[in-house]
Structure formats: C-alpha cells, structure tokens
Amino acid sequence: MIRTVISISEDDKKWLEERAAEEGIPMTEVVRRALHLMQEVEKRQKPPVETLLARTKGLWKKGDGLDYQRRLRDEW
C-alpha cells in the first residue's frame, strides 16, 4: 500500500476518530472505505460506454434502426 499525507479540518478529524472508535477500526480503514464508496457511487453515476450499450441493447423494437435513420435523414 502507498502511504500519503492529507490535510483535513479539525471537525473532519474528530468525526474520523469517532467513527473509527465506533467501528473498532483504524482511521485509515475508515478513509479507505470512504474512498471505495465514492468510487462505487461514481461508477453508478457514470457507467462506462460499454455498460450503457449493454443495458440498452435491444430496446429499439421498430425494425431495423439503421433503415429508420436513413429514412429520417432522407426527409432532411
């Protein structure tokens, strides 16, 4: 693991100490968990393009999508 130094407010430090004591874990573990949680939230909010494509695959039920596009463009 890589060690790093961060600067946080006194209130955040106090909360961190209290949370670590409540859970019986080191403060560093609380920080690690918080980072992992933030990463998971970000992944859910901004899924990769591949995930979006997989989720939306097969939604178009009105025939050939490319044919539909071409007909619309011909109207232009």
N, CA, C and O atoms as a GROMACS GRO file, in nm:
protein
  304
    1MET      N    1   0.083  -0.118   0.000
    1MET     CA    2   0.000   0.000   0.000
    1MET      C    3   0.088   0.125   0.000
    1MET      O    4   0.199   0.125   0.053
    2ILE      N    5   0.036   0.228  -0.060
    2ILE     CA    6   0.108   0.355  -0.066
    2ILE      C    7   0.060   0.444   0.048
    2ILE      O    8  -0.060   0.457   0.072
    3ARG      N    9   0.154   0.505   0.117
    3ARG     CA   10   0.119   0.598   0.224
    3ARG      C   11   0.111   0.738   0.166
    3ARG      O   12   0.184   0.773   0.074
    4THR      N   13   0.019   0.816   0.221
    4THR     CA   14   0.005   0.954   0.176
    4THR      C   15  -0.035   1.040   0.295
    4THR      O   16  -0.088   0.991   0.394
    5VAL      N   17  -0.010   1.168   0.283
    5VAL     CA   18  -0.046   1.263   0.387
    5VAL      C   19  -0.156   1.352   0.333
    5VAL      O   20  -0.146   1.402   0.221
    6ILE      N   21  -0.262   1.371   0.412
    6ILE     CA   22  -0.372   1.460   0.371
    6ILE      C   23  -0.396   1.564   0.479
    6ILE      O   24  -0.364   1.542   0.596
    7SER      N   25  -0.451   1.674   0.439
    7SER     CA   26  -0.488   1.779   0.534
    7SER      C   27  -0.640   1.783   0.542
    7SER      O   28  -0.707   1.792   0.439
    8ILE      N   29  -0.694   1.775   0.664
    8ILE     CA   30  -0.838   1.780   0.683
    8ILE      C   31  -0.869   1.876   0.798
    8ILE      O   32  -0.782   1.909   0.879
    9SER      N   33  -0.992   1.920   0.802
    9SER     CA   34  -1.030   2.014   0.907
    9SER      C   35  -1.036   1.942   1.042
    9SER      O   36  -1.040   1.819   1.049
   10GLU      N   37  -1.036   2.021   1.149
   10GLU     CA   38  -1.044   1.963   1.283
   10GLU      C   39  -1.174   1.885   1.302
   10GLU      O   40  -1.176   1.780   1.365
   11ASP      N   41  -1.282   1.939   1.248
   11ASP     CA   42  -1.411   1.871   1.259
   11ASP      C   43  -1.409   1.735   1.187
   11ASP      O   44  -1.460   1.636   1.238
   12ASP      N   45  -1.350   1.733   1.068
   12ASP     CA   46  -1.340   1.606   0.995
   12ASP      C   47  -1.253   1.506   1.071
   12ASP      O   48  -1.284   1.387   1.076
   13LYS      N   49  -1.146   1.554   1.129
   13LYS     CA   50  -1.056   1.466   1.206
   13LYS      C   51  -1.130   1.409   1.327
   13LYS      O   52  -1.117   1.290   1.358
   14LYS      N   53  -1.207   1.493   1.393
   14LYS     CA   54  -1.283   1.448   1.509
   14LYS      C   55  -1.384   1.342   1.468
   14LYS      O   56  -1.397   1.238   1.533
   15TRP      N   57  -1.456   1.368   1.358
   15TRP     CA   58  -1.553   1.271   1.309
   15TRP      C   59  -1.485   1.140   1.273
   15TRP      O   60  -1.535   1.032   1.304
   16LEU      N   61  -1.371   1.150   1.208
   16LEU     CA   62  -1.295   1.032   1.167
   16LEU      C   63  -1.254   0.949   1.289
   16LEU      O   64  -1.267   0.827   1.289
   17GLU      N   65  -1.205   1.016   1.390
   17GLU     CA   66  -1.165   0.945   1.513
   17GLU      C   67  -1.286   0.877   1.579
   17GLU      O   68  -1.277   0.762   1.623
   18GLU      N   69  -1.398   0.949   1.585
   18GLU     CA   70  -1.519   0.893   1.646
   18GLU      C   71  -1.570   0.773   1.567
   18GLU      O   72  -1.606   0.670   1.625
   19ARG      N   73  -1.573   0.786   1.437
   19ARG     CA   74  -1.622   0.677   1.352
   19ARG      C   75  -1.532   0.554   1.364
   19ARG      O   76  -1.582   0.441   1.372
   20ALA      N   77  -1.403   0.575   1.366
   20ALA     CA   78  -1.309   0.464   1.380
   20ALA      C   79  -1.327   0.395   1.515
   20ALA      O   80  -1.325   0.272   1.523
   21ALA      N   81  -1.345   0.474   1.620
   21ALA     CA   82  -1.365   0.417   1.754
   21ALA      C   83  -1.495   0.337   1.760
   21ALA      O   84  -1.499   0.229   1.820
   22GLU      N   85  -1.602   0.390   1.699
   22GLU     CA   86  -1.731   0.320   1.699
   22GLU      C   87  -1.720   0.183   1.632
   22GLU      O   88  -1.778   0.085   1.679
   23GLU      N   89  -1.646   0.178   1.524
   23GLU     CA   90  -1.635   0.054   1.447
   23GLU      C   91  -1.518  -0.033   1.493
   23GLU      O   92  -1.505  -0.149   1.451
   24GLY      N   93  -1.433   0.022   1.578
   24GLY     CA   94  -1.318  -0.055   1.626
   24GLY      C   95  -1.215  -0.082   1.518
   24GLY      O   96  -1.153  -0.189   1.514
   25ILE      N   97  -1.198   0.015   1.429
   25ILE     CA   98  -1.102   0.001   1.319
   25ILE      C   99  -1.013   0.125   1.315
   25ILE      O  100  -1.048   0.229   1.372
   26PRO      N  101  -0.899   0.116   1.249
   26PRO     CA  102  -0.812   0.233   1.238
   26PRO      C  103  -0.876   0.342   1.150
   26PRO      O  104  -0.960   0.313   1.065
   27MET      N  105  -0.837   0.465   1.172
   27MET     CA  106  -0.887   0.576   1.091
   27MET      C  107  -0.855   0.554   0.944
   27MET      O  108  -0.935   0.590   0.857
   28THR      N  109  -0.741   0.496   0.916
   28THR     CA  110  -0.704   0.473   0.776
   28THR      C  111  -0.804   0.381   0.707
   28THR      O  112  -0.831   0.396   0.588
   29GLU      N  113  -0.859   0.285   0.781
   29GLU     CA  114  -0.959   0.196   0.722
   29GLU      C  115  -1.088   0.270   0.692
   29GLU      O  116  -1.154   0.243   0.592
   30VAL      N  117  -1.124   0.364   0.777
   30VAL     CA  118  -1.244   0.446   0.751
   30VAL      C  119  -1.223   0.526   0.622
   30VAL      O  120  -1.313   0.535   0.539
   31VAL      N  121  -1.106   0.582   0.606
   31VAL     CA  122  -1.074   0.660   0.486
   31VAL      C  123  -1.079   0.569   0.363
   31VAL      O  124  -1.137   0.606   0.261
   32ARG      N  125  -1.019   0.450   0.372
   32ARG     CA  126  -1.020   0.357   0.259
   32ARG      C  127  -1.162   0.321   0.218
   32ARG      O  128  -1.196   0.319   0.100
   33ARG      N  129  -1.246   0.292   0.319
   33ARG     CA  130  -1.385   0.256   0.291
   33ARG      C  131  -1.459   0.372   0.225
   33ARG      O  132  -1.539   0.352   0.133
   34ALA      N  133  -1.431   0.492   0.273
   34ALA     CA  134  -1.497   0.610   0.215
   34ALA      C  135  -1.456   0.626   0.069
   34ALA      O  136  -1.540   0.658  -0.016
   35LEU      N  137  -1.329   0.606   0.039
   35LEU     CA  138  -1.281   0.616  -0.099
   35LEU      C  139  -1.347   0.511  -0.188
   35LEU      O  140  -1.389   0.540  -0.300
   36HIS      N  141  -1.355   0.388  -0.138
   36HIS     CA  142  -1.418   0.282  -0.217
   36HIS      C  143  -1.566   0.313  -0.242
   36HIS      O  144  -1.617   0.289  -0.350
   37LEU      N  145  -1.632   0.365  -0.140
   37LEU     CA  146  -1.772   0.401  -0.155
   37LEU      C  147  -1.790   0.511  -0.260
   37LEU      O  148  -1.880   0.504  -0.343
   38MET      N  149  -1.704   0.610  -0.256
   38MET     CA  150  -1.710   0.718  -0.355
   38MET      C  151  -1.688   0.663  -0.496
   38MET      O  152  -1.755   0.706  -0.590
   39GLN      N  153  -1.595   0.570  -0.509
   39GLN     CA  154  -1.570   0.510  -0.641
   39GLN      C  155  -1.692   0.434  -0.691
   39GLN      O  156  -1.727   0.443  -0.809
   40GLU      N  157  -1.758   0.360  -0.604
   40GLU     CA  158  -1.878   0.285  -0.642
   40GLU      C  159  -1.990   0.379  -0.684
   40GLU      O  160  -2.058   0.354  -0.784
   41VAL      N  161  -2.009   0.486  -0.609
   41VAL     CA  162  -2.112   0.584  -0.644
   41VAL      C  163  -2.083   0.645  -0.780
   41VAL      O  164  -2.173   0.661  -0.862
   42GLU      N  165  -1.958   0.681  -0.803
   42GLU     CA  166  -1.919   0.740  -0.930
   42GLU      C  167  -1.942   0.643  -1.045
   42GLU      O  168  -1.988   0.682  -1.152
   43LYS      N  169  -1.910   0.516  -1.024
   43LYS     CA  170  -1.932   0.416  -1.129
   43LYS      C  171  -2.079   0.406  -1.164
   43LYS      O  172  -2.115   0.393  -1.281
   44ARG      N  173  -2.165   0.412  -1.062
   44ARG     CA  174  -2.309   0.402  -1.087
   44ARG      C  175  -2.360   0.527  -1.159
   44ARG      O  176  -2.451   0.518  -1.241
   45GLN      N  177  -2.303   0.641  -1.127
   45GLN     CA  178  -2.348   0.766  -1.188
   45GLN      C  179  -2.293   0.785  -1.328
   45GLN      O  180  -2.359   0.844  -1.414
   46LYS      N  181  -2.173   0.734  -1.353
   46LYS     CA  182  -2.109   0.748  -1.484
   46LYS      C  183  -2.060   0.612  -1.532
   46LYS      O  184  -1.940   0.587  -1.534
   47PRO      N  185  -2.152   0.525  -1.570
   47PRO     CA  186  -2.106   0.393  -1.615
   47PRO      C  187  -2.030   0.404  -1.746
   47PRO      O  188  -2.054   0.495  -1.826
   48PRO      N  189  -1.938   0.312  -1.770
   48PRO     CA  190  -1.863   0.311  -1.896
   48PRO      C  191  -1.958   0.294  -2.016
   48PRO      O  192  -2.067   0.239  -2.002
   49VAL      N  193  -1.915   0.340  -2.130
   49VAL     CA  194  -1.996   0.331  -2.251
   49VAL      C  195  -2.037   0.186  -2.278
   49VAL      O  196  -2.151   0.160  -2.318
   50GLU      N  197  -1.947   0.093  -2.257
   50GLU     CA  198  -1.977  -0.048  -2.281
   50GLU      C  199  -2.096  -0.094  -2.195
   50GLU      O  200  -2.181  -0.169  -2.241
   51THR      N  201  -2.099  -0.048  -2.070
   51THR     CA  202  -2.209  -0.085  -1.980
   51THR      C  203  -2.340  -0.025  -2.029
   51THR      O  204  -2.444  -0.092  -2.029
   52LEU      N  205  -2.335   0.101  -2.071
   52LEU     CA  206  -2.456   0.166  -2.123
   52LEU      C  207  -2.508   0.095  -2.248
   52LEU      O  208  -2.628   0.075  -2.263
   53LEU      N  209  -2.417   0.057  -2.336
   53LEU     CA  210  -2.458  -0.014  -2.456
   53LEU      C  211  -2.522  -0.148  -2.422
   53LEU      O  212  -2.622  -0.186  -2.481
   54ALA      N  213  -2.462  -0.218  -2.326
   54ALA     CA  214  -2.518  -0.348  -2.286
   54ALA      C  215  -2.656  -0.332  -2.223
   54ALA      O  216  -2.744  -0.414  -2.246
   55ARG      N  217  -2.675  -0.227  -2.145
   55ARG     CA  218  -2.804  -0.204  -2.079
   55ARG      C  219  -2.914  -0.167  -2.178
   55ARG      O  220  -3.030  -0.200  -2.156
   56THR      N  221  -2.878  -0.100  -2.286
   56THR     CA  222  -2.979  -0.052  -2.380
   56THR      C  223  -2.992  -0.140  -2.504
   56THR      O  224  -3.076  -0.113  -2.590
   57LYS      N  225  -2.912  -0.242  -2.514
   57LYS     CA  226  -2.917  -0.332  -2.629
   57LYS      C  227  -3.057  -0.394  -2.640
   57LYS      O  228  -3.110  -0.448  -2.544
   58GLY      N  229  -3.114  -0.385  -2.760
   58GLY     CA  230  -3.244  -0.447  -2.784
   58GLY      C  231  -3.364  -0.363  -2.747
   58GLY      O  232  -3.477  -0.411  -2.754
   59LEU      N  233  -3.342  -0.238  -2.706
   59LEU     CA  234  -3.456  -0.152  -2.669
   59LEU      C  235  -3.540  -0.112  -2.790
   59LEU      O  236  -3.662  -0.098  -2.779
   60TRP      N  237  -3.476  -0.093  -2.905
   60TRP     CA  238  -3.546  -0.050  -3.025
   60TRP      C  239  -3.621  -0.169  -3.082
   60TRP      O  240  -3.560  -0.270  -3.119
   61LYS      N  241  -3.752  -0.158  -3.089
   61LYS     CA  242  -3.836  -0.271  -3.131
   61LYS      C  243  -3.909  -0.244  -3.263
   61LYS      O  244  -3.998  -0.320  -3.301
   62LYS      N  245  -3.873  -0.138  -3.333
   62LYS     CA  246  -3.947  -0.098  -3.453
   62LYS      C  247  -3.872  -0.134  -3.581
   62LYS      O  248  -3.874  -0.057  -3.677
   63GLY      N  249  -3.808  -0.247  -3.583
   63GLY     CA  250  -3.739  -0.290  -3.704
   63GLY      C  251  -3.594  -0.250  -3.706
   63GLY      O  252  -3.530  -0.233  -3.602
   64ASP      N  253  -3.542  -0.235  -3.827
   64ASP     CA  254  -3.401  -0.205  -3.848
   64ASP      C  255  -3.375  -0.058  -3.814
   64ASP      O  256  -3.427   0.032  -3.881
   65GLY      N  257  -3.295  -0.034  -3.713
   65GLY     CA  258  -3.267   0.101  -3.668
   65GLY      C  259  -3.192   0.183  -3.772
   65GLY      O  260  -3.217   0.303  -3.786
   66LEU      N  261  -3.101   0.120  -3.845
   66LEU     CA  262  -3.025   0.191  -3.947
   66LEU      C  263  -3.118   0.234  -4.061
   66LEU      O  264  -3.106   0.345  -4.113
   67ASP      N  265  -3.209   0.146  -4.100
   67ASP     CA  266  -3.306   0.181  -4.203
   67ASP      C  267  -3.392   0.299  -4.158
   67ASP      O  268  -3.420   0.389  -4.237
   68TYR      N  269  -3.433   0.298  -4.033
   68TYR     CA  270  -3.512   0.408  -3.977
   68TYR      C  271  -3.434   0.539  -3.984
   68TYR      O  272  -3.488   0.642  -4.023
   69GLN      N  273  -3.307   0.535  -3.946
   69GLN     CA  274  -3.222   0.655  -3.952
   69GLN      C  275  -3.214   0.709  -4.093
   69GLN      O  276  -3.228   0.829  -4.115
   70ARG      N  277  -3.192   0.621  -4.187
   70ARG     CA  278  -3.179   0.664  -4.327
   70ARG      C  279  -3.307   0.731  -4.376
   70ARG      O  280  -3.301   0.832  -4.446
   71ARG      N  281  -3.422   0.674  -4.342
   71ARG     CA  282  -3.550   0.733  -4.384
   71ARG      C  283  -3.567   0.872  -4.323
   71ARG      O  284  -3.613   0.964  -4.390
   72LEU      N  285  -3.530   0.887  -4.196
   72LEU     CA  286  -3.540   1.019  -4.132
   72LEU      C  287  -3.447   1.120  -4.200
   72LEU      O  288  -3.486   1.234  -4.225
   73ARG      N  289  -3.327   1.077  -4.231
   73ARG     CA  290  -3.230   1.167  -4.294
   73ARG      C  291  -3.272   1.206  -4.435
   73ARG      O  292  -3.244   1.316  -4.481
   74ASP      N  293  -3.341   1.114  -4.504
   74ASP     CA  294  -3.389   1.147  -4.636
   74ASP      C  295  -3.491   1.260  -4.633
   74ASP      O  296  -3.508   1.333  -4.730
   75GLU      N  297  -3.559   1.274  -4.519
   75GLU     CA  298  -3.658   1.383  -4.504
   75GLU      C  299  -3.589   1.518  -4.497
   75GLU      O  300  -3.651   1.620  -4.528
   76TRP      N  301  -3.465   1.521  -4.457
   76TRP     CA  302  -3.393   1.648  -4.442
   76TRP      C  303  -3.363   1.704  -4.579
   76TRP      O  304  -3.303   1.810  -4.590
   0.00000   0.00000   0.00000
